[in-house]
């Protein structure tokens, strides 16, 4: 029996495709993926607590805050404003979901955003 080896990815084609995407779109896409993953880990989806993991959520929210802080001058407020709003919502959801409250300024991403209050 001879099995056909799986095809390897066409990295040249992938590089050409990504070369056509503006940096702002890449940044926003990554931010939205981080937001979505954080929402799942916070239990904010229809499945609720099934995938809830606050340790993982903390990491994702912190990474999102760092990305938004680092890219603030690179993306327009048209893109940044809704991402910052989403980040704040995730930070507040984290605070509500935590059994032990972080001190103000010590929550996920607050190193970059400052303390988040409801």
Secondary structure, 3 states (H helix, E strand, C coil): CCCCCCCCCCHHHHHHHHHCCCHHHHHHHHHHHHHHHHHHHCCCCCCHHHHCCHHHHHHHHHHHHHHHHHHCCCCCHHHHHHHHHHHHHHHHHHHHHCCCCCCCCCCCCHHHHCCCCC
